[in-house]
Amino acid sequence: MMDEAIVFEGDRRLRPLSMAVLIDWGSYYMMDAFAATRAPHGNRTEKTKRRIQEMEEAEGPRLDRHKTAIAKVIRTMVWNLVLAQPRFFFFFITDKEPTYEGVFNRVCRALPNTVARHIQEDGNLSPRDIFNPLFRINHTLALMRDRFGRFRRRSWLHSKKRKWLNLMLGMFLCHRNYVRPKKNDGLYTPGEMVDIPDGRLTHTQLLTWRQDWGGELSLRPSAKVA
C-alpha cells in the first residue's frame, strides 16, 4: 500500500514536501519512504507572494517533483518483490489519486518480469475505522506524525533541509521495522513478520552497527546493493 503526506522543509507555506510512504499490507513493514519538493500551495496573501518572489529570485522556481517520490518507492517495491522472486504476483493498493496509475505503469514497464495489479480504493466512501480499505496506510501516516516531530504539520522540530529529512526517514524506518513491535503488546516486529532472519534488534544494535565495506557488500538482510 502507498500514500503521500505533505510535510515541509524550513517553511510550511513556502517549502512544502510530498512524502511517499510504502508499506506491506499484512505486516505493516515499511518498505520505503521518500520526500520530494512541491511548489508552494494554499491561499497567498500579498506578504506570501512577496516571500515566494524573493525565494524564486534567489533559488529559482520551486519545482513539483512529487512523482519522483512516488516512482522511487514503487521502484523499491518492484526490485524487492519481483526481481528477487520472478514468479511473485502482488497487488499495489492506493487511493484514487490520478497520477499514481501512470507512474506505476511506467515503473513496471521499465523492469522485466513484473506481474502486478494496481487497485485504487476510495477511502471516503466508508468511515475511517479499521474496516476502511485504506486504514493500514492511513494508520501508518498517522503513526509517523505522532512519533516523529519532523512529520508534524506545526512543529519547531521540522527539518531545515530535505536531505536531512530523508536521512531521518531511514532511521525511523529501521526503528519501526526492526525494534518496535507491530502492536504495543505484540510479540513480533514487522521485520520478523516478513521473515528477516535477524529477528528483533535492540536499540544498541540498531545504533552501533556500521559497515566499512562500501556499497557492494553488506551483512544486513534489507540493505540495498549498489
TIFI-760345 format. One record per residue: residue number from 1; x, y, z of N, C-alpha, C in turn; residue in three letters. Coordinates in steps of 0.05 Angstrom, whole numbers, plus 5000, padded with zeros to 4 digits. Atoms other than C-alpha are relative to their C-alpha. Example, Ala and Ser with C-alpha at 12.3 -4.5 7.8 and 13.67 -1.06 7.14 Angstrom:
! TIFI-760345
   k n.xx n.yy n.zz ca.xx ca.yy ca.zz c.xx c.yy c.zz   r
   1 5018 4976 5000  5246  4910  5156 5018 5024 5000 ALA
   2 4984 4976 4999  5273  4979  5143 4985 5022 5014 SER
END
This chain:
! TIFI-760345
   k n.xx n.yy n.zz ca.xx ca.yy ca.zz c.xx c.yy c.zz   r
   1 5017 4976 5000  5000  5000  5000 5018 5025 5000 MET
   2 4984 4976 5001  5024  5070  4985 4981 5024 5002 MET
   3 5014 4975 4999  5002  5141  5000 5021 5022 5004 ASP
   4 4983 4977 4996  5031  5211  5006 4990 5017 5023 GLU
   5 5006 4981 4979  5034  5260  5063 5015 5026 4994 ALA
   6 4987 4975 5004  5050  5334  5060 5015 5008 5025 ILE
   7 4983 4989 4978  5108  5357  5104 5015 5024 4988 VAL
   8 4987 4976 5010  5157  5414  5095 5029 5002 5009 PHE
   9 4972 4994 4992  5229  5438  5099 5003 5030 5004 GLU
  10 4995 4971 4994  5244  5504  5133 4976 5017 5003 GLY
  11 5023 4983 5000  5178  5538  5118 4976 4985 4991 ASP
  12 5023 5017 5006  5110  5505  5120 4985 5010 4975 ARG
  13 5015 4989 5022  5079  5552  5068 5016 5001 4974 ARG
  14 4984 4995 5023  5137  5565  5021 5014 4975 4989 LEU
  15 4984 5023 5008  5174  5498  5021 4987 4973 5007 ARG
  16 5013 5026 4994  5125  5440  5023 5014 4977 4987 PRO
  17 4989 5024 5011  5147  5369  5010 4978 4979 4999 LEU
  18 5018 5023 5003  5109  5307  4986 5016 4976 5009 SER
  19 4986 5023 4990  5129  5246  5026 4984 4975 4993 MET
  20 5013 5025 5008  5111  5179  4993 5009 4978 5019 ALA
  21 4994 5022 4981  5106  5120  5041 4988 4974 4989 VAL
  22 5008 5026 5011  5102  5047  5020 5002 4979 5022 LEU
  23 5000 5020 4979  5083  4990  5068 4990 4973 4989 ILE
  24 5010 5026 5006  5070  4916  5065 4972 4997 5014 ASP
  25 5028 5001 4989  4995  4903  5075 4998 4984 5025 TRP
  26 5004 5018 4977  5000  4845  5123 5015 5006 5025 GLY
  27 4983 4997 4976  5057  4863  5169 5004 5029 5008 SER
  28 4994 4971 4995  5058  4940  5165 5030 5006 4996 TYR
  29 4972 4995 5005  5131  4932  5144 5003 5024 4982 TYR
  30 4996 4976 5017  5154  5000  5117 5022 4995 4981 MET
  31 4981 5008 5020  5188  4983  5052 5017 5024 4991 MET
  32 4985 4977 5008  5208  5054  5034 4984 5025 5006 ASP
  33 5013 4974 4997  5193  5128  5045 5019 5021 4989 ALA
  34 4983 4980 5013  5219  5189  5008 4985 5026 4997 PHE
  35 5012 4974 5002  5205  5263  5008 5012 5015 4977 ALA
  36 4992 4984 5023  5208  5307  4945 4986 5027 5001 ALA
  37 5010 4973 4999  5195  5380  4933 4973 5003 4987 THR
  38 5025 4991 5013  5128  5411  4918 5000 5030 4998 ARG
  39 5002 4971 5003  5111  5481  4894 4983 5011 5023 ALA
  40 5017 4988 4979  5082  5530  4945 4970 4998 4993 PRO
  41 5028 5004 5004  5008  5519  4954 4984 5015 5021 HIS
  42 5017 4987 4980  4948  5546  4992 4995 5029 4993 GLY
  43 5007 4972 5004  4919  5616  4997 5025 5018 5003 ASN
  44 4977 4983 5000  4970  5670  4982 4993 5029 5006 ARG
  45 5003 4971 4994  4969  5738  5017 5021 5015 4985 THR
  46 4979 4983 5013  5009  5796  4989 5027 4995 5012 GLU
  47 4975 5005 4987  5062  5782  5041 5012 4973 4991 LYS
  48 4991 5026 5009  5066  5709  5020 5010 5001 4971 THR
  49 4991 4997 5028  5071  5728  4946 5027 5013 4999 LYS
  50 4974 4986 5000  5129  5775  4962 5022 4980 5008 ARG
  51 4980 5019 4990  5165  5720  5000 5006 4978 4979 ARG
  52 4996 5019 5022  5154  5670  4943 5018 5012 4978 ILE
  53 4984 4986 5020  5182  5721  4894 5029 5002 5008 GLN
  54 4972 4998 4990  5243  5733  4937 5014 4973 4999 GLU
  55 4988 5027 5000  5255  5658  4944 5007 4991 4972 MET
  56 4995 5009 5027  5249  5646  4869 5022 5017 4987 GLU
  57 4978 4984 5010  5296  5704  4854 5027 4990 5010 GLU
  58 4975 5009 4988  5348  5674  4900 5006 4971 4992 ALA
  59 4995 5029 5004  5338  5599  4885 4989 4990 4974 GLU
  60 5014 5010 5024  5297  5595  4821 4973 4988 5008 GLY
  61 5027 5011 4994  5226  5567  4815 5002 4973 5015 PRO
  62 5001 5026 4985  5209  5511  4864 4983 4981 4984 ARG
  63 5014 5019 5017  5190  5451  4822 4985 4979 5016 LEU
  64 5016 5021 4988  5137  5399  4837 5011 4974 4991 ASP
  65 4988 5026 5007  5173  5332  4839 4988 4977 5016 ARG
  66 5012 5021 4984  5124  5290  4878 4998 4974 4985 HIS
  67 5000 5025 5015  5122  5240  4821 5027 4985 5003 LYS
  68 4974 5013 4995  5196  5227  4834 4999 4983 5025 THR
  69 5002 5015 4975  5180  5206  4905 4983 4975 4996 ALA
  70 5017 5024 5005  5124  5160  4881 5015 4979 4985 ILE
  71 4985 5019 5016  5168  5128  4828 5022 4986 5016 ALA
  72 4978 5011 4984  5224  5118  4878 4991 4977 5018 LYS
  73 5010 5021 4981  5183  5078  4929 4988 4977 4984 VAL
  74 5010 5022 5016  5148  5038  4874 5022 4983 4989 ILE
  75 4977 5015 5011  5215  5020  4844 5012 4982 5022 ARG
  76 4991 5017 4978  5237  4995  4913 4983 4975 5003 THR
  77 5018 5022 4998  5176  4951  4916 5005 4979 4978 MET
  78 4997 5018 5022  5186  4922  4847 5027 4985 5002 VAL
  79 4974 5013 4998  5260  4908  4857 5001 4979 5022 TRP
  80 4999 5019 4978  5249  4874  4924 4982 4976 4996 ASN
  81 5020 5021 5002  5188  4833  4906 5003 4985 4973 LEU
  82 5002 5013 5027  5192  4819  4831 5027 4989 4992 VAL
  83 4974 5010 5010  5266  4814  4815 5012 4979 5018 LEU
  84 4991 5020 4982  5281  4774  4877 4985 4974 4997 ALA
  85 5017 5024 5004  5223  4726  4863 4984 5004 4974 GLN
  86 5012 4994 5026  5206  4729  4788 4971 4991 4997 PRO
  87 5027 5010 5003  5142  4689  4797 4981 5012 5021 ARG
  88 5016 4988 4979  5116  4732  4854 4979 5020 4987 PHE
  89 5021 4983 5010  5049  4765  4838 4990 5017 5024 PHE
  90 5008 4983 4978  5028  4825  4880 4979 5021 4992 PHE
  91 5019 4978 5004  4974  4878  4888 5011 5025 5012 PHE
  92 4990 4973 4991  4991  4952  4894 4975 5016 5005 PHE
  93 5025 4987 4991  4937  4989  4933 5005 5029 5007 ILE
  94 4998 4972 4994  4929  5065  4934 4972 5012 5001 THR
  95 5025 4986 5003  4874  5117  4937 4997 5007 4970 ASP
  96 5006 4994 5028  4845  5147  4873 5014 5024 4989 LYS
  97 4983 4978 5011  4899  5200  4862 5007 4992 4971 GLU
  98 4998 5008 5028  4901  5202  4785 5029 4996 4991 PRO
  99 4973 5002 5010  4977  5208  4779 5013 4972 5007 THR
 100 4987 5026 4992  4991  5140  4813 5000 4979 4978 TYR
 101 5002 5021 5020  4967  5097  4756 5022 5003 4979 GLU
 102 4980 4996 5021  5013  5129  4704 5029 4994 5010 GLY
 103 4973 5005 4989  5075  5127  4749 5004 4970 5004 VAL
 104 4998 5028 4995  5061  5055  4769 5005 4984 4974 PHE
 105 4997 5014 5026  5054  5032  4696 5027 5005 4988 ASN
 106 4974 4993 5012  5117  5069  4675 5023 4985 5014 ARG
 107 4979 5015 4985  5160  5037  4730 4999 4971 4993 VAL
 108 5002 5029 5005  5133  4967  4717 5008 4993 4972 CYS
 109 4991 5006 5028  5145  4972  4642 5030 5001 4997 ARG
 110 4971 4997 5002  5217  4991  4655 5015 4976 5011 ALA
 111 4987 5022 4987  5231  4927  4694 4987 4974 4990 LEU
 112 5011 5025 5011  5223  4855  4667 4986 4984 5022 PRO
 113 5012 5020 4982  5180  4800  4698 4982 5013 5021 ASN
 114 5017 4987 4981  5134  4849  4733 4971 4991 4996 THR
 115 5028 5009 5001  5067  4816  4747 4985 5012 5024 VAL
 116 5012 4985 4978  5025  4864  4787 4973 5012 4991 ALA
 117 5026 4987 5005  4956  4895  4792 4997 5024 5018 ARG
 118 5005 4975 4984  4941  4966  4815 4971 5002 5007 HIS
 119 5027 4997 4991  4879  4973  4857 4997 5027 5013 ILE
 120 5005 4973 4989  4853  5043  4872 4974 5000 5016 GLN
 121 5023 5000 4982  4806  5048  4932 4991 5028 5006 GLU
 122 5011 4974 4991  4761  5106  4951 4995 4998 5030 ASP
 123 5003 5002 4971  4771  5113  5026 4979 5018 5011 GLY
 124 5021 4982 4990  4719  5168  5031 4972 4988 5000 ASN
 125 5026 5012 5001  4662  5120  5019 4992 4986 5025 LEU
 126 5006 5013 4975  4667  5089  5088 5014 5014 5023 SER
 127 4987 4987 4978  4685  5113  5158 5029 4993 5003 PRO
 128 4971 5005 4997  4759  5119  5176 5005 4982 5024 ARG
 129 4995 5019 4979  4758  5058  5220 5016 4976 4989 ASP
 130 4983 5022 5008  4793  4990  5216 4989 4986 4975 ILE
 131 5012 5012 5024  4744  4969  5160 5004 5016 4975 PHE
 132 4994 4984 5023  4765  5025  5114 5021 4987 4983 ASN
 133 4980 5014 5017  4803  4997  5054 5028 5012 5001 PRO
 134 4975 4986 4998  4858  5048  5065 5010 5004 5029 LEU
 135 4993 4996 4971  4862  5041  5141 5029 4996 5006 PHE
 136 4972 5007 4993  4931  5009  5143 5020 5022 4993 ARG
 137 4981 4979 5008  4967  5063  5104 4993 5026 5014 ILE
 138 5007 4976 4985  4927  5119  5138 5010 4998 5028 ASN
 139 4990 5004 4973  4945  5089  5205 5030 5004 5002 HIS
 140 4970 4997 5000  5019  5087  5186 5007 5029 4998 THR
 141 4994 4972 5003  5019  5160  5165 4994 5015 5026 LEU
 142 5007 4987 4974  4984  5180  5230 5020 4993 5021 ALA
 143 4980 5009 4982  5034  5139  5269 5026 5015 4997 LEU
 144 4975 4985 5006  5092  5175  5235 4998 5028 5011 MET
 145 5004 4973 4991  5063  5243  5251 5001 5001 5031 ARG
 146 5002 5000 4971  5052  5223  5324 5027 4995 5012 ASP
 147 4976 5008 4988  5120  5192  5337 5025 5014 4991 ARG
 148 4977 4986 5011  5166  5236  5297 4994 5029 4995 PHE
 149 5007 4972 5002  5165  5311  5306 5005 5013 4973 GLY
 150 4995 4989 5027  5194  5325  5237 4977 4997 4981 ARG
 151 5022 5004 5018  5130  5300  5206 4975 5016 5008 PHE
 152 5024 4986 4991  5082  5343  5245 4996 5026 4985 ARG
 153 5007 4977 5016  5045  5399  5210 5010 5026 5012 ARG
 154 4991 4976 4987  5062  5452  5261 5019 4993 5022 ARG
 155 4979 5009 4981  5127  5439  5297 5025 5016 4995 SER
 156 4973 4988 5003  5193  5473  5311 5022 4979 4997 TRP
 157 4982 5021 5003  5225  5405  5304 5005 4993 4970 LEU
 158 4999 5007 5028  5219  5406  5228 5029 5001 4989 HIS
 159 4974 5000 5013  5279  5393  5182 5003 5026 4984 SER
 160 4994 4976 5015  5312  5454  5152 5006 4993 4971 LYS
 161 4994 5009 5026  5334  5414  5091 4988 4973 4994 LYS
 162 5013 5025 5007  5300  5358  5053 5019 4976 5003 ARG
 163 4982 5023 4998  5362  5314  5051 5003 4990 5028 LYS
 164 4998 5009 4972  5366  5312  5127 4974 4986 5008 TRP
 165 5025 5014 4994  5292  5293  5130 5001 4972 4989 LEU
 166 4999 5027 5011  5304  5235  5083 5019 4982 5015 ASN
 167 4982 5017 4983  5363  5211  5125 4986 4992 5025 LEU
 168 5014 5007 4976  5320  5214  5187 4977 4980 4994 MET
 169 5020 5020 5008  5266  5176  5150 5011 4972 5000 LEU
 170 4987 5026 5000  5315  5119  5141 5003 4989 5029 GLY
 171 4997 5008 4972  5328  5118  5216 4973 4991 5012 MET
 172 5027 5007 4990  5253  5118  5231 4991 4973 4989 PHE
 173 5008 5026 5012  5241  5060  5183 5014 4977 5013 LEU
 174 4985 5021 4987  5296  5019  5215 4988 4994 5028 CYS
 175 5011 5004 4973  5267  5030  5285 4972 4987 4999 HIS
 176 5027 5011 5002  5196  5016  5263 5000 4971 4991 ARG
 177 5000 5027 5011  5214  4953  5224 5014 4980 5018 ASN
 178 4983 5019 4987  5266  4921  5269 5001 5001 5031 TYR
 179 4998 4997 4970  5259  4947  5341 4972 5000 5012 VAL
 180 5027 4997 4987  5186  4966  5356 4981 4978 4989 ARG
 181 5020 5020 5009  5133  4910  5354 4978 5013 4983 PRO
 182 5021 4990 5017  5077  4916  5304 4978 5013 5017 LYS
 183 5019 4989 4981  5030  4929  5363 5014 5004 5027 LYS
 184 4988 4995 4974  5044  4955  5433 5004 4975 5016 ASN
 185 4998 5025 4985  5032  4886  5462 5008 4977 4981 ASP
 186 4994 5021 5020  5057  4849  5400 5025 4985 5007 GLY
 187 4977 5017 4996  5107  4793  5400 5020 5003 4978 LEU
 188 4982 4999 5022  5138  4808  5333 5001 5028 4988 TYR
 189 4997 4975 5015  5166  4867  5296 4991 4995 4971 THR
 190 5006 5004 5029  5145  4879  5223 5022 4985 4986 PRO
 191 4977 5014 5013  5215  4856  5203 4999 4970 5004 GLY
 192 5002 5029 4995  5205  4789  5237 4977 4988 4985 GLU
 193 5024 5011 5013  5137  4780  5205 5005 4995 4970 MET
 194 4994 5004 5028  5166  4786  5135 5025 4982 4996 VAL
 195 4979 5020 5001  5219  4734  5152 5028 5011 4996 ASP
 196 4973 4990 4999  5280  4778  5162 5015 4984 5021 ILE
 197 4988 5020 4982  5328  4728  5194 5012 5011 5025 PRO
 198 4986 4989 4976  5360  4775  5244 4983 5000 5025 ASP
 199 5017 4997 4977  5299  4778  5289 4999 5028 5010 GLY
 200 5002 4973 4989  5285  4837  5334 5027 5010 5009 ARG
 201 4975 4987 4992  5342  4886  5344 4995 5017 5025 LEU
 202 5001 4981 4977  5357  4924  5408 5007 5028 4990 THR
 203 4992 4973 5007  5367  4999  5407 5030 5002 4997 HIS
 204 4971 5000 5001  5441  4987  5419 5009 4988 4973 THR
 205 4993 5013 5025  5446  4940  5359 4994 5019 4976 GLN
 206 5008 4983 5022  5409  4989  5315 5018 5024 4997 LEU
 207 4985 4975 5001  5451  5049  5333 5031 4996 4998 LEU
 208 4971 5004 4999  5520  5017  5337 5010 4984 4975 THR
 209 4990 5016 5023  5522  4973  5274 5011 5019 4979 TRP
 210 4988 4984 5021  5567  5001  5219 5011 4982 4978 ARG
 211 4990 5015 5023  5593  4980  5151 5023 5014 4988 GLN
 212 4975 4988 5011  5663  4992  5125 5008 4988 4973 ASP
 213 4993 5014 5024  5660  4951  5062 4990 5014 4974 TRP
 214 5010 4987 5024  5627  5000  5015 4972 4991 4993 GLY
 215 5028 5006 5007  5560  4995  4979 4995 4974 4988 GLY
 216 5005 5025 5014  5571  4929  4944 4998 4976 5018 GLU
 217 5001 5023 4981  5576  4884  5006 4986 5009 5025 LEU
 218 5014 4994 4976  5532  4882  5066 4990 4975 5014 SER
 219 5010 5022 4985  5512  4834  5121 4970 5004 5007 LEU
 220 5028 4994 4993  5444  4868  5131 4981 4988 4980 ARG
 221 5018 5014 5018  5386  4828  5101 4984 5020 4982 PRO
 222 5016 4981 5016  5349  4891  5078 5016 5022 4987 SER
 223 4983 4980 5012  5409  4931  5055 4998 4999 4969 ALA
 224 5001 4999 5029  5408  4954  4983 5028 4996 4989 LYS
 225 4974 5005 5012  5464  4930  4938 5003 5020 4976 VAL
 226 4996 4980 5021  5493  4984  4893 5005 4987 4973 ALA
END
